[in-house]
Amino acid sequence: MGVPNHSFEGVFDFKLDAKGRVSVPSEWRPQRGEALPLRLLRWQTYKVPVLKVLTDEAFEAMIRSIDNDPELTAGAKGRKKGLLYSRNAQVNMNDQGKLLIPKKIADERGLEPGGAVHLYGRGTNFDIVSPRDHAAMQTAEEALLDDLYDSVDFS
């Protein structure tokens, strides 16, 4: 599979500004003069509430994975895709790396203007984690590290 063209990597701590925008790391930003269309999905990573930010390509891959699942009936496919569409909002990241989080969505996830946010790069997407849920995310990731260390061979 390899590394995606636009790869979100690393963990960063930022703040929401007074308008509910978060700035992202410079390496995640689109080219000067461009905007990056994204999907903001209410989700869970490791059972921790997050806002998952996906490129359109990553969102389309989620939809395709449902469509291509031979175990699902047509009705189940429609319901799962409907959930994805109802739990997401289309947003844009401007060339300054600012991403507006709609107020209702920010409130649901415990994000406050002027408050901290934690960004976790996930390759084709990234998670926005509230201060309320940050410790749970760190604990969940730590629990997976031993398995990762045992499964990767650098020789």
Summary of the structure (lengths in Angstrom):
residues: 155
radius of gyration: 16.5
end to end distance: 20.0
largest distance: 48.7
contacts: 419
relative contact order: 0.25
helix: 35%
strand: 32%
